Amino acid sequence: MSILWTIIIGFVAGVIAKFIMPGNRFEPTGFIMTTILGIVGAVLATFIGQAVGWYGPNEGARFIGSIVGACVVLAIYGFIASRTSSRTY
């Protein structure tokens, strides 16, 4: 049930992170990609929070932590996408 809750929170966090960081044309604008990046951000926040000791072994990231994780993943994706799209072959 913890994984399911992380996915649901990640979905909401991804949508909120997209509103916080509207970004440029290289960031994902699709609903599915934003959702996936939000879920990855929530999982990343859970992993880092458990490693640092903020959360217990069976606890997931809280809502704010998931939003921050989703913003970080969204920023990294935007940076990588802008670097790869500016190359000329």
C-alpha positions as CSV (number, residue, x, y, z in Angstrom):
1,M,0.0,0.0,0.0
2,S,3.0,2.3,0.6
3,I,4.0,2.1,-3.1
4,L,0.5,2.9,-4.2
5,W,0.3,5.9,-1.9
6,T,3.7,7.1,-3.2
7,I,2.4,6.8,-6.8
8,I,-0.8,8.8,-6.0
9,I,1.2,11.5,-4.2
10,G,3.7,11.6,-7.0
11,F,1.0,12.1,-9.5
12,V,-0.4,15.1,-7.6
13,A,3.1,16.4,-6.9
14,G,4.0,16.2,-10.6
15,V,1.0,18.3,-11.6
16,I,1.8,20.9,-8.9
17,A,5.5,20.9,-9.8
18,K,4.5,21.7,-13.4
19,F,2.5,24.7,-12.2
20,I,5.4,25.8,-10.0
21,M,8.0,25.4,-12.7
22,P,6.2,26.0,-16.0
23,G,9.6,25.9,-17.8
24,N,10.5,26.3,-21.4
25,R,9.6,24.5,-24.5
26,F,12.0,21.6,-23.8
27,E,10.3,20.5,-20.6
28,P,7.6,17.9,-20.8
29,T,4.2,19.4,-21.5
30,G,2.3,16.1,-21.8
31,F,0.1,14.8,-19.0
32,I,1.7,11.4,-19.0
33,M,5.3,12.6,-18.9
34,T,4.5,15.1,-16.1
35,T,2.9,12.3,-14.1
36,I,5.9,10.0,-14.6
37,L,8.3,12.7,-13.6
38,G,6.2,13.4,-10.5
39,I,6.2,9.7,-9.5
40,V,9.9,9.6,-10.0
41,G,10.3,12.7,-7.9
42,A,8.2,11.2,-5.1
43,V,10.2,7.9,-5.2
44,L,13.5,9.9,-5.2
45,A,12.3,12.0,-2.2
46,T,11.3,8.8,-0.4
47,F,14.6,7.2,-1.1
48,I,16.7,10.2,0.0
49,G,14.5,10.9,3.0
50,Q,14.9,7.3,4.2
51,A,18.7,7.4,3.6
52,V,19.1,10.7,5.5
53,G,16.8,9.5,8.3
54,W,13.9,11.9,7.8
55,Y,11.5,9.0,7.2
56,G,11.3,5.6,8.8
57,P,11.9,2.3,6.8
58,N,8.2,1.9,5.9
59,E,7.4,5.6,5.5
60,G,7.1,7.4,2.2
61,A,7.9,11.0,1.4
62,R,5.4,13.6,2.6
63,F,3.5,15.8,0.2
64,I,5.9,18.8,0.3
65,G,8.9,16.5,0.0
66,S,7.3,14.9,-3.1
67,I,6.7,18.3,-4.6
68,V,10.3,19.3,-4.1
69,G,11.5,15.9,-5.5
70,A,9.3,16.4,-8.5
71,C,10.6,19.9,-9.1
72,V,14.2,18.6,-8.9
73,V,13.5,15.9,-11.4
74,L,11.7,18.3,-13.7
75,A,14.6,20.7,-13.6
76,I,17.1,18.0,-14.3
77,Y,15.0,16.7,-17.2
78,G,14.7,20.3,-18.6
79,F,18.5,20.8,-18.3
80,I,19.2,17.5,-20.1
81,A,16.6,18.0,-22.8
82,S,17.8,21.6,-23.5
83,R,21.4,20.3,-23.8
84,T,20.6,17.5,-26.2
85,S,18.3,19.6,-28.4
86,S,20.8,22.4,-28.9
87,R,23.3,20.0,-30.6
88,T,23.7,20.2,-34.3
89,Y,24.7,17.1,-36.2
